[in-house]
Amino acid sequence: MWNTILQINSVLWVMSALFLVYSFGHGIITWSGKQFWLALLLFAFLSITEIVISALQEP
């Protein structure tokens, strides 16, 4: 069960990393940071979730 959740979270983590890069570039071009902060929080949340789920997996 944890493997499936971890795989889904890994895909979401990669997508959030791409969104973070996109929002960083968009924030530089338009001088707005709201989208960047949202992407940063999403990336941080999914990173922490990745660590917690990895720790919960049975060896």
PDB file of N, H, CA, C and O in Angstrom:
ATOM      1  N   MET A   1       0.820  -1.189   0.000  1.00  0.00           N
ATOM      2  CA  MET A   1       0.000   0.000   0.000  1.00  0.00           C
ATOM      3  C   MET A   1       0.870   1.261   0.000  1.00  0.00           C
ATOM      4  O   MET A   1       0.614   2.196  -0.759  1.00  0.00           O
ATOM      5  N   TRP A   2       1.905   1.282   0.860  1.00  0.00           N
ATOM      6  H   TRP A   2       2.112   0.522   1.477  1.00  0.00           H
ATOM      7  CA  TRP A   2       2.746   2.471   0.925  1.00  0.00           C
ATOM      8  C   TRP A   2       3.528   2.677  -0.364  1.00  0.00           C
ATOM      9  O   TRP A   2       3.822   3.813  -0.738  1.00  0.00           O
ATOM     10  N   ASN A   3       3.866   1.586  -1.047  1.00  0.00           N
ATOM     11  H   ASN A   3       3.627   0.664  -0.744  1.00  0.00           H
ATOM     12  CA  ASN A   3       4.598   1.717  -2.310  1.00  0.00           C
ATOM     13  C   ASN A   3       3.771   2.453  -3.352  1.00  0.00           C
ATOM     14  O   ASN A   3       4.293   3.299  -4.078  1.00  0.00           O
ATOM     15  N   THR A   4       2.486   2.134  -3.429  1.00  0.00           N
ATOM     16  H   THR A   4       2.062   1.447  -2.839  1.00  0.00           H
ATOM     17  CA  THR A   4       1.608   2.807  -4.388  1.00  0.00           C
ATOM     18  C   THR A   4       1.477   4.286  -4.062  1.00  0.00           C
ATOM     19  O   THR A   4       1.560   5.136  -4.948  1.00  0.00           O
ATOM     20  N   ILE A   5       1.272   4.586  -2.790  1.00  0.00           N
ATOM     21  H   ILE A   5       1.204   3.896  -2.070  1.00  0.00           H
ATOM     22  CA  ILE A   5       1.150   5.986  -2.375  1.00  0.00           C
ATOM     23  C   ILE A   5       2.456   6.728  -2.627  1.00  0.00           C
ATOM     24  O   ILE A   5       2.445   7.884  -3.052  1.00  0.00           O
ATOM     25  N   LEU A   6       3.575   6.071  -2.368  1.00  0.00           N
ATOM     26  H   LEU A   6       3.584   5.132  -2.024  1.00  0.00           H
ATOM     27  CA  LEU A   6       4.880   6.695  -2.593  1.00  0.00           C
ATOM     28  C   LEU A   6       5.130   6.947  -4.075  1.00  0.00           C
ATOM     29  O   LEU A   6       5.708   7.972  -4.436  1.00  0.00           O
ATOM     30  N   GLN A   7       4.710   6.036  -4.929  1.00  0.00           N
ATOM     31  H   GLN A   7       4.241   5.203  -4.636  1.00  0.00           H
ATOM     32  CA  GLN A   7       4.870   6.234  -6.374  1.00  0.00           C
ATOM     33  C   GLN A   7       4.028   7.406  -6.861  1.00  0.00           C
ATOM     34  O   GLN A   7       4.494   8.221  -7.656  1.00  0.00           O
ATOM     35  N   ILE A   8       2.792   7.493  -6.385  1.00  0.00           N
ATOM     36  H   ILE A   8       2.413   6.831  -5.739  1.00  0.00           H
ATOM     37  CA  ILE A   8       1.927   8.615  -6.769  1.00  0.00           C
ATOM     38  C   ILE A   8       2.519   9.921  -6.264  1.00  0.00           C
ATOM     39  O   ILE A   8       2.549  10.914  -6.992  1.00  0.00           O
ATOM     40  N   ASN A   9       2.991   9.926  -5.022  1.00  0.00           N
ATOM     41  H   ASN A   9       2.967   9.119  -4.431  1.00  0.00           H
ATOM     42  CA  ASN A   9       3.585  11.135  -4.458  1.00  0.00           C
ATOM     43  C   ASN A   9       4.856  11.525  -5.203  1.00  0.00           C
ATOM     44  O   ASN A   9       5.143  12.713  -5.353  1.00  0.00           O
ATOM     45  N   SER A  10       5.614  10.548  -5.668  1.00  0.00           N
ATOM     46  H   SER A  10       5.381   9.584  -5.547  1.00  0.00           H
ATOM     47  CA  SER A  10       6.833  10.848  -6.423  1.00  0.00           C
ATOM     48  C   SER A  10       6.513  11.540  -7.741  1.00  0.00           C
ATOM     49  O   SER A  10       7.215  12.466  -8.148  1.00  0.00           O
ATOM     50  N   VAL A  11       5.462  11.093  -8.401  1.00  0.00           N
ATOM     51  H   VAL A  11       4.892  10.341  -8.070  1.00  0.00           H
ATOM     52  CA  VAL A  11       5.039  11.742  -9.646  1.00  0.00           C
ATOM     53  C   VAL A  11       4.576  13.164  -9.356  1.00  0.00           C
ATOM     54  O   VAL A  11       4.929  14.091 -10.086  1.00  0.00           O
ATOM     55  N   LEU A  12       3.790  13.344  -8.299  1.00  0.00           N
ATOM     56  H   LEU A  12       3.504  12.592  -7.706  1.00  0.00           H
ATOM     57  CA  LEU A  12       3.334  14.685  -7.930  1.00  0.00           C
ATOM     58  C   LEU A  12       4.510  15.572  -7.529  1.00  0.00           C
ATOM     59  O   LEU A  12       4.502  16.773  -7.797  1.00  0.00           O
ATOM     60  N   TRP A  13       5.517  14.986  -6.891  1.00  0.00           N
ATOM     61  H   TRP A  13       5.524  14.010  -6.673  1.00  0.00           H
ATOM     62  CA  TRP A  13       6.690  15.745  -6.475  1.00  0.00           C
ATOM     63  C   TRP A  13       7.449  16.284  -7.687  1.00  0.00           C
ATOM     64  O   TRP A  13       7.874  17.439  -7.690  1.00  0.00           O
ATOM     65  N   VAL A  14       7.616  15.459  -8.707  1.00  0.00           N
ATOM     66  H   VAL A  14       7.270  14.520  -8.705  1.00  0.00           H
ATOM     67  CA  VAL A  14       8.297  15.898  -9.935  1.00  0.00           C
ATOM     68  C   VAL A  14       7.486  16.993 -10.615  1.00  0.00           C
ATOM     69  O   VAL A  14       8.046  17.981 -11.091  1.00  0.00           O
ATOM     70  N   MET A  15       6.167  16.819 -10.662  1.00  0.00           N
ATOM     71  H   MET A  15       5.712  16.017 -10.275  1.00  0.00           H
ATOM     72  CA  MET A  15       5.318  17.840 -11.279  1.00  0.00           C
ATOM     73  C   MET A  15       5.393  19.151 -10.503  1.00  0.00           C
ATOM     74  O   MET A  15       5.402  20.224 -11.106  1.00  0.00           O
ATOM     75  N   SER A  16       5.447  19.080  -9.178  1.00  0.00           N
ATOM     76  H   SER A  16       5.440  18.209  -8.688  1.00  0.00           H
ATOM     77  CA  SER A  16       5.547  20.307  -8.389  1.00  0.00           C
ATOM     78  C   SER A  16       6.908  20.972  -8.569  1.00  0.00           C
ATOM     79  O   SER A  16       7.007  22.198  -8.511  1.00  0.00           O
ATOM     80  N   ALA A  17       7.955  20.182  -8.786  1.00  0.00           N
ATOM     81  H   ALA A  17       7.875  19.187  -8.834  1.00  0.00           H
ATOM     82  CA  ALA A  17       9.274  20.767  -9.059  1.00  0.00           C
ATOM     83  C   ALA A  17       9.262  21.518 -10.388  1.00  0.00           C
ATOM     84  O   ALA A  17       9.828  22.606 -10.498  1.00  0.00           O
ATOM     85  N   LEU A  18       8.620  20.940 -11.386  1.00  0.00           N
ATOM     86  H   LEU A  18       8.160  20.056 -11.296  1.00  0.00           H
ATOM     87  CA  LEU A  18       8.497  21.632 -12.674  1.00  0.00           C
ATOM     88  C   LEU A  18       7.666  22.903 -12.538  1.00  0.00           C
ATOM     89  O   LEU A  18       7.993  23.927 -13.138  1.00  0.00           O
ATOM     90  N   PHE A  19       6.599  22.842 -11.756  1.00  0.00           N
ATOM     91  H   PHE A  19       6.333  22.010 -11.269  1.00  0.00           H
ATOM     92  CA  PHE A  19       5.767  24.020 -11.519  1.00  0.00           C
ATOM     93  C   PHE A  19       6.551  25.089 -10.769  1.00  0.00           C
ATOM     94  O   PHE A  19       6.362  26.280 -11.014  1.00  0.00           O
ATOM     95  N   LEU A  20       7.427  24.675  -9.859  1.00  0.00           N
ATOM     96  H   LEU A  20       7.580  23.707  -9.661  1.00  0.00           H
ATOM     97  CA  LEU A  20       8.257  25.625  -9.125  1.00  0.00           C
ATOM     98  C   LEU A  20       9.201  26.361 -10.069  1.00  0.00           C
ATOM     99  O   LEU A  20       9.360  27.577  -9.959  1.00  0.00           O
ATOM    100  N   VAL A  21       9.821  25.647 -10.983  1.00  0.00           N
ATOM    101  H   VAL A  21       9.692  24.659 -11.071  1.00  0.00           H
ATOM    102  CA  VAL A  21      10.716  26.276 -11.956  1.00  0.00           C
ATOM    103  C   VAL A  21       9.936  27.226 -12.858  1.00  0.00           C
ATOM    104  O   VAL A  21      10.383  28.339 -13.133  1.00  0.00           O
ATOM    105  N   TYR A  22       8.762  26.779 -13.319  1.00  0.00           N
ATOM    106  H   TYR A  22       8.398  25.874 -13.096  1.00  0.00           H
ATOM    107  CA  TYR A  22       7.926  27.626 -14.170  1.00  0.00           C
ATOM    108  C   TYR A  22       7.509  28.894 -13.429  1.00  0.00           C
ATOM    109  O   TYR A  22       7.607  29.992 -13.976  1.00  0.00           O
ATOM    110  N   SER A  23       7.046  28.748 -12.190  1.00  0.00           N
ATOM    111  H   SER A  23       6.966  27.856 -11.746  1.00  0.00           H
ATOM    112  CA  SER A  23       6.556  29.914 -11.456  1.00  0.00           C
ATOM    113  C   SER A  23       7.690  30.868 -11.102  1.00  0.00           C
ATOM    114  O   SER A  23       7.475  32.076 -11.001  1.00  0.00           O
ATOM    115  N   PHE A  24       8.902  30.335 -10.913  1.00  0.00           N
ATOM    116  H   PHE A  24       9.077  29.354 -10.996  1.00  0.00           H
ATOM    117  CA  PHE A  24      10.050  31.205 -10.663  1.00  0.00           C
ATOM    118  C   PHE A  24      10.314  32.086 -11.880  1.00  0.00           C
ATOM    119  O   PHE A  24      10.503  33.296 -11.748  1.00  0.00           O
ATOM    120  N   GLY A  25      10.326  31.480 -13.062  1.00  0.00           N
ATOM    121  H   GLY A  25      10.172  30.498 -13.169  1.00  0.00           H
ATOM    122  CA  GLY A  25      10.520  32.252 -14.289  1.00  0.00           C
ATOM    123  C   GLY A  25       9.387  33.222 -14.546  1.00  0.00           C
ATOM    124  O   GLY A  25       9.617  34.358 -14.960  1.00  0.00           O
ATOM    125  N   HIS A  26       8.169  32.781 -14.302  1.00  0.00           N
ATOM    126  H   HIS A  26       7.982  31.858 -13.965  1.00  0.00           H
ATOM    127  CA  HIS A  26       7.005  33.649 -14.502  1.00  0.00           C
ATOM    128  C   HIS A  26       7.038  34.814 -13.516  1.00  0.00           C
ATOM    129  O   HIS A  26       6.671  35.936 -13.866  1.00  0.00           O
ATOM    130  N   GLY A  27       7.476  34.552 -12.290  1.00  0.00           N
ATOM    131  H   GLY A  27       7.774  33.641 -12.005  1.00  0.00           H
ATOM    132  CA  GLY A  27       7.572  35.614 -11.293  1.00  0.00           C
ATOM    133  C   GLY A  27       8.613  36.656 -11.655  1.00  0.00           C
ATOM    134  O   GLY A  27       8.427  37.841 -11.376  1.00  0.00           O
ATOM    135  N   ILE A  28       9.707  36.231 -12.272  1.00  0.00           N
ATOM    136  H   ILE A  28       9.858  35.269 -12.498  1.00  0.00           H
ATOM    137  CA  ILE A  28      10.735  37.181 -12.696  1.00  0.00           C
ATOM    138  C   ILE A  28      10.216  38.055 -13.833  1.00  0.00           C
ATOM    139  O   ILE A  28      10.444  39.264 -13.852  1.00  0.00           O
ATOM    140  N   ILE A  29       9.517  37.435 -14.776  1.00  0.00           N
ATOM    141  H   ILE A  29       9.331  36.452 -14.760  1.00  0.00           H
ATOM    142  CA  ILE A  29       9.030  38.183 -15.936  1.00  0.00           C
ATOM    143  C   ILE A  29       7.939  39.172 -15.546  1.00  0.00           C
ATOM    144  O   ILE A  29       7.941  40.308 -16.019  1.00  0.00           O
ATOM    145  N   THR A  30       7.009  38.759 -14.693  1.00  0.00           N
ATOM    146  H   THR A  30       7.008  37.836 -14.309  1.00  0.00           H
ATOM    147  CA  THR A  30       5.854  39.605 -14.378  1.00  0.00           C
ATOM    148  C   THR A  30       5.981  40.338 -13.053  1.00  0.00           C
ATOM    149  O   THR A  30       5.086  41.107 -12.701  1.00  0.00           O
ATOM    150  N   TRP A  31       7.046  40.132 -12.317  1.00  0.00           N
ATOM    151  H   TRP A  31       7.772  39.507 -12.603  1.00  0.00           H
ATOM    152  CA  TRP A  31       7.262  40.755 -11.016  1.00  0.00           C
ATOM    153  C   TRP A  31       6.144  40.451 -10.023  1.00  0.00           C
ATOM    154  O   TRP A  31       5.769  41.312  -9.226  1.00  0.00           O
ATOM    155  N   SER A  32       5.614  39.240 -10.066  1.00  0.00           N
ATOM    156  H   SER A  32       5.919  38.540 -10.713  1.00  0.00           H
ATOM    157  CA  SER A  32       4.612  38.827  -9.083  1.00  0.00           C
ATOM    158  C   SER A  32       5.100  37.557  -8.402  1.00  0.00           C
ATOM    159  O   SER A  32       5.631  36.659  -9.055  1.00  0.00           O
ATOM    160  N   GLY A  33       4.921  37.488  -7.105  1.00  0.00           N
ATOM    161  H   GLY A  33       4.489  38.218  -6.575  1.00  0.00           H
ATOM    162  CA  GLY A  33       5.472  36.368  -6.373  1.00  0.00           C
ATOM    163  C   GLY A  33       4.456  35.414  -5.785  1.00  0.00           C
ATOM    164  O   GLY A  33       4.836  34.409  -5.185  1.00  0.00           O
ATOM    165  N   LYS A  34       3.153  35.707  -5.943  1.00  0.00           N
ATOM    166  H   LYS A  34       2.845  36.523  -6.431  1.00  0.00           H
ATOM    167  CA  LYS A  34       2.132  34.872  -5.321  1.00  0.00           C
ATOM    168  C   LYS A  34       2.173  33.437  -5.847  1.00  0.00           C
ATOM    169  O   LYS A  34       2.089  32.488  -5.067  1.00  0.00           O
ATOM    170  N   GLN A  35       2.300  33.278  -7.135  1.00  0.00           N
ATOM    171  H   GLN A  35       2.369  34.048  -7.768  1.00  0.00           H
ATOM    172  CA  GLN A  35       2.345  31.942  -7.732  1.00  0.00           C
ATOM    173  C   GLN A  35       3.619  31.209  -7.306  1.00  0.00           C
ATOM    174  O   GLN A  35       3.593  29.997  -7.096  1.00  0.00           O
ATOM    175  N   PHE A  36       4.721  31.929  -7.178  1.00  0.00           N
ATOM    176  H   PHE A  36       4.742  32.914  -7.348  1.00  0.00           H
ATOM    177  CA  PHE A  36       5.970  31.315  -6.735  1.00  0.00           C
ATOM    178  C   PHE A  36       5.848  30.779  -5.312  1.00  0.00           C
ATOM    179  O   PHE A  36       6.294  29.666  -5.033  1.00  0.00           O
ATOM    180  N   TRP A  37       5.252  31.555  -4.410  1.00  0.00           N
ATOM    181  H   TRP A  37       4.890  32.459  -4.636  1.00  0.00           H
ATOM    182  CA  TRP A  37       5.103  31.092  -3.027  1.00  0.00           C
ATOM    183  C   TRP A  37       4.187  29.881  -2.939  1.00  0.00           C
ATOM    184  O   TRP A  37       4.429  28.974  -2.143  1.00  0.00           O
ATOM    185  N   LEU A  38       3.141  29.862  -3.750  1.00  0.00           N
ATOM    186  H   LEU A  38       2.944  30.599  -4.396  1.00  0.00           H
ATOM    187  CA  LEU A  38       2.257  28.698  -3.794  1.00  0.00           C
ATOM    188  C   LEU A  38       3.023  27.466  -4.264  1.00  0.00           C
ATOM    189  O   LEU A  38       2.884  26.390  -3.683  1.00  0.00           O
ATOM    190  N   ALA A  39       3.822  27.615  -5.301  1.00  0.00           N
ATOM    191  H   ALA A  39       3.936  28.489  -5.773  1.00  0.00           H
ATOM    192  CA  ALA A  39       4.608  26.494  -5.821  1.00  0.00           C
ATOM    193  C   ALA A  39       5.648  26.036  -4.806  1.00  0.00           C
ATOM    194  O   ALA A  39       5.886  24.837  -4.659  1.00  0.00           O
ATOM    195  N   LEU A  40       6.261  26.973  -4.115  1.00  0.00           N
ATOM    196  H   LEU A  40       6.067  27.946  -4.235  1.00  0.00           H
ATOM    197  CA  LEU A  40       7.262  26.624  -3.109  1.00  0.00           C
ATOM    198  C   LEU A  40       6.638  25.861  -1.946  1.00  0.00           C
ATOM    199  O   LEU A  40       7.212  24.883  -1.466  1.00  0.00           O
ATOM    200  N   LEU A  41       5.467  26.303  -1.491  1.00  0.00           N
ATOM    201  H   LEU A  41       5.002  27.098  -1.880  1.00  0.00           H
ATOM    202  CA  LEU A  41       4.780  25.597  -0.409  1.00  0.00           C
ATOM    203  C   LEU A  41       4.341  24.206  -0.842  1.00  0.00           C
ATOM    204  O   LEU A  41       4.455  23.254  -0.071  1.00  0.00           O
ATOM    205  N   LEU A  42       3.844  24.080  -2.063  1.00  0.00           N
ATOM    206  H   LEU A  42       3.751  24.854  -2.690  1.00  0.00           H
ATOM    207  CA  LEU A  42       3.436  22.773  -2.575  1.00  0.00           C
ATOM    208  C   LEU A  42       4.635  21.836  -2.671  1.00  0.00           C
ATOM    209  O   LEU A  42       4.540  20.666  -2.299  1.00  0.00           O
ATOM    210  N   PHE A  43       5.749  22.339  -3.164  1.00  0.00           N
ATOM    211  H   PHE A  43       5.825  23.289  -3.466  1.00  0.00           H
ATOM    212  CA  PHE A  43       6.962  21.529  -3.277  1.00  0.00           C
ATOM    213  C   PHE A  43       7.465  21.098  -1.898  1.00  0.00           C
ATOM    214  O   PHE A  43       7.865  19.948  -1.714  1.00  0.00           O
ATOM    215  N   ALA A  44       7.447  22.009  -0.939  1.00  0.00           N
ATOM    216  H   ALA A  44       7.122  22.943  -1.088  1.00  0.00           H
ATOM    217  CA  ALA A  44       7.901  21.674   0.415  1.00  0.00           C
ATOM    218  C   ALA A  44       6.983  20.640   1.058  1.00  0.00           C
ATOM    219  O   ALA A  44       7.458  19.706   1.704  1.00  0.00           O
ATOM    220  N   PHE A  45       5.675  20.800   0.888  1.00  0.00           N
ATOM    221  H   PHE A  45       5.289  21.560   0.364  1.00  0.00           H
ATOM    222  CA  PHE A  45       4.720  19.844   1.458  1.00  0.00           C
ATOM    223  C   PHE A  45       4.924  18.452   0.875  1.00  0.00           C
ATOM    224  O   PHE A  45       4.951  17.467   1.613  1.00  0.00           O
ATOM    225  N   LEU A  46       5.067  18.366  -0.440  1.00  0.00           N
ATOM    226  H   LEU A  46       5.045  19.166  -1.039  1.00  0.00           H
ATOM    227  CA  LEU A  46       5.249  17.061  -1.068  1.00  0.00           C
ATOM    228  C   LEU A  46       6.611  16.458  -0.727  1.00  0.00           C
ATOM    229  O   LEU A  46       6.744  15.235  -0.664  1.00  0.00           O
ATOM    230  N   SER A  47       7.611  17.288  -0.509  1.00  0.00           N
ATOM    231  H   SER A  47       7.503  18.281  -0.560  1.00  0.00           H
ATOM    232  CA  SER A  47       8.921  16.776  -0.092  1.00  0.00           C
ATOM    233  C   SER A  47       8.845  16.164   1.302  1.00  0.00           C
ATOM    234  O   SER A  47       9.393  15.088   1.545  1.00  0.00           O
ATOM    235  N   ILE A  48       8.171  16.847   2.208  1.00  0.00           N
ATOM    236  H   ILE A  48       7.727  17.721   2.011  1.00  0.00           H
ATOM    237  CA  ILE A  48       8.012  16.316   3.563  1.00  0.00           C
ATOM    238  C   ILE A  48       7.172  15.048   3.544  1.00  0.00           C
ATOM    239  O   ILE A  48       7.475  14.092   4.258  1.00  0.00           O
ATOM    240  N   THR A  49       6.122  15.031   2.735  1.00  0.00           N
ATOM    241  H   THR A  49       5.876  15.807   2.154  1.00  0.00           H
ATOM    242  CA  THR A  49       5.291  13.836   2.609  1.00  0.00           C
ATOM    243  C   THR A  49       6.103  12.667   2.075  1.00  0.00           C
ATOM    244  O   THR A  49       5.933  11.534   2.525  1.00  0.00           O
ATOM    245  N   GLU A  50       6.977  12.934   1.125  1.00  0.00           N
ATOM    246  H   GLU A  50       7.115  13.854   0.759  1.00  0.00           H
ATOM    247  CA  GLU A  50       7.848  11.887   0.564  1.00  0.00           C
ATOM    248  C   GLU A  50       8.742  11.281   1.655  1.00  0.00           C
ATOM    249  O   GLU A  50       8.924  10.065   1.706  1.00  0.00           O
ATOM    250  N   ILE A  51       9.284  12.114   2.504  1.00  0.00           N
ATOM    251  H   ILE A  51       9.136  13.102   2.462  1.00  0.00           H
ATOM    252  CA  ILE A  51      10.153  11.639   3.581  1.00  0.00           C
ATOM    253  C   ILE A  51       9.364  10.821   4.598  1.00  0.00           C
ATOM    254  O   ILE A  51       9.823   9.767   5.040  1.00  0.00           O
ATOM    255  N   VAL A  52       8.182  11.301   4.969  1.00  0.00           N
ATOM    256  H   VAL A  52       7.809  12.157   4.610  1.00  0.00           H
ATOM    257  CA  VAL A  52       7.369  10.600   5.965  1.00  0.00           C
ATOM    258  C   VAL A  52       6.907   9.245   5.441  1.00  0.00           C
ATOM    259  O   VAL A  52       6.978   8.248   6.160  1.00  0.00           O
ATOM    260  N   ILE A  53       6.439   9.198   4.210  1.00  0.00           N
ATOM    261  H   ILE A  53       6.382  10.008   3.626  1.00  0.00           H
ATOM    262  CA  ILE A  53       5.962   7.929   3.653  1.00  0.00           C
ATOM    263  C   ILE A  53       7.115   6.943   3.507  1.00  0.00           C
ATOM    264  O   ILE A  53       6.941   5.746   3.733  1.00  0.00           O
ATOM    265  N   SER A  54       8.279   7.433   3.134  1.00  0.00           N
ATOM    266  H   SER A  54       8.421   8.406   2.950  1.00  0.00           H
ATOM    267  CA  SER A  54       9.447   6.543   3.047  1.00  0.00           C
ATOM    268  C   SER A  54       9.797   5.967   4.415  1.00  0.00           C
ATOM    269  O   SER A  54      10.197   4.807   4.518  1.00  0.00           O
ATOM    270  N   ALA A  55       9.650   6.762   5.447  1.00  0.00           N
ATOM    271  H   ALA A  55       9.325   7.704   5.363  1.00  0.00           H
ATOM    272  CA  ALA A  55       9.944   6.278   6.800  1.00  0.00           C
ATOM    273  C   ALA A  55       8.895   5.278   7.285  1.00  0.00           C
ATOM    274  O   ALA A  55       9.212   4.391   8.077  1.00  0.00           O
ATOM    275  N   LEU A  56       7.657   5.409   6.820  1.00  0.00           N
ATOM    276  H   LEU A  56       7.400   6.130   6.176  1.00  0.00           H
ATOM    277  CA  LEU A  56       6.587   4.511   7.247  1.00  0.00           C
ATOM    278  C   LEU A  56       6.606   3.166   6.540  1.00  0.00           C
ATOM    279  O   LEU A  56       5.963   2.218   6.991  1.00  0.00           O
ATOM    280  N   GLN A  57       7.332   3.076   5.446  1.00  0.00           N
ATOM    281  H   GLN A  57       7.854   3.846   5.080  1.00  0.00           H
ATOM    282  CA  GLN A  57       7.391   1.812   4.713  1.00  0.00           C
ATOM    283  C   GLN A  57       8.030   0.740   5.570  1.00  0.00           C
ATOM    284  O   GLN A  57       8.991   0.990   6.297  1.00  0.00           O
ATOM    285  N   GLU A  58       7.485  -0.444   5.473  1.00  0.00           N
ATOM    286  H   GLU A  58       6.704  -0.647   4.883  1.00  0.00           H
ATOM    287  CA  GLU A  58       8.061  -1.567   6.210  1.00  0.00           C
ATOM    288  C   GLU A  58       9.287  -2.076   5.459  1.00  0.00           C
ATOM    289  O   GLU A  58       9.273  -2.158   4.231  1.00  0.00           O
ATOM    290  N   PRO A  59      10.346  -2.419   6.190  1.00  0.00           N
ATOM    291  CA  PRO A  59      11.572  -2.888   5.520  1.00  0.00           C
ATOM    292  C   PRO A  59      11.404  -4.228   4.844  1.00  0.00           C
ATOM    293  O   PRO A  59      12.349  -4.740   4.245  1.00  0.00           O
TER     294      PRO A  59
END
